[in-house]
Amino acid sequence: MAFTKKTIRDIDVDGKRVLVRVDFNVPVADGVVGDTTRIQAALPTISYLVEHKARVILMSHLGRPKGDGPEAAFSLAPVAEKLAELSGLDVHFVDDTYGERAAAAVAELAPGQVLVLENVRFDKREKKNDPEIARTLASYGDVFVLDAFGTAHRAQGSVVGPAEFIPAVAGLLLEKEVSTLSGLFSNPKRPFVAILGGSKVSDKIGVINRLLDSADTVIVGGGMAYTFAKAQGGQIGDSLCEDDWCDRALEMLAKAEKNGVQFLLPIDNVVADAFAEDANTKLAKTGEIESGWEGLDIGPETEQLFAKAVADAKTVFWNGPCGVFEMDAFAHGTKAIAEAIAANESCDSVIGGGDSVAAVNKFGLADKMTFISTGGGASMQLVEGKPLPGVEALNDAE
């Protein structure tokens, strides 16, 4: 699907000061970056700008600081170090975002150098999209580039603010994310199989609704499958369930039947007597889970059912695990899905951010997927058909 906004390729960035909102919200423990996926994803845009001798100013959030000032645990300093290590570029860091030190560091930048500003969320005005914040950030650049797809669904100061004051275009990652996810619905190779997991139907109802208009098969696993099971009159024991969403679950099943969409739900489950790695476990048919037991993973028959649908697919979209994959005892179903997708080398596989990305990384299968989204909430909002504020704020392509 054609991207409708200007990108960095559509403007002259040679020698310009280019302010870039990236998504460097990565795991950091004791000053060590644990996962570099999002940093790696930003490298094409950063490298393009450096090659064109731009002065590159990067900004991002990290974690959830209180917003009352610096917090060492959420500093971007280790991320700047990791960026330098991964890219080999001339990367500088300033422990300031909106003040005089930041302005001075920007002024000292030479063509081809990269500057990482401190965490934008150390000031609570960032989340409020305060115009003063936006004006300050915009003063650092001649051009604003949004490349943080993971935050494009948030109308916050560093995401949409600078676009009010200086020309605003998309980075290469943002362009690729939006084009790929939008293309799922415009012209997918068929059969198109969508797999949705996670805990809550309420989080995914809009996505399911949209997929029922475009997919050939919709697979639902994870905690939200038990809401469907209860809605159909089954016994789910102590499994997760949103009782007030049972009627909507039945509506989704009716829509699938009306649209001729195959709707697959678990037929057996791994159940446990406690939400714990060392809990007692057994298998139970869907709708026959006894009180005192809760479903924490799909069972072997369900794995085969889901894997067969994936094996026949030409396009697969996956968002959300099929069990509590963080615990090895309940990771088998999610791993089976990941392996089934990886084994189908003739399909276009799109992993829709969040826990699904963590799962394919955990199982060492990321390189077997066609496209891995860097944004959980943003990818879901886009798949649901809702506009992303960050993208909407950019200049339209001519």
PyMOL commands that set and color helices and strands:
alter all, ss='L'
color gray80, all
select helices_A, chain A and resi 8-10+37-51+72-74+77-87+100-107+120-122+131-138+149-151+157-164+172-186+201-211+225-231+243-259+300-311+328-330+332-343+355-362+366-368+376-384+389-392
alter helices_A, ss='H'
color red, helices_A
select strands_A, chain A and resi 17-21+28-29+32-33+55-59+91-93+114-116+143-146+168-170+192-196+217-220+235-236+262-264+268-272+281-285+288-289+294-298+315-319+348-351+371-372
alter strands_A, ss='S'
color yellow, strands_A
deselect
rebuild
show_as cartoon
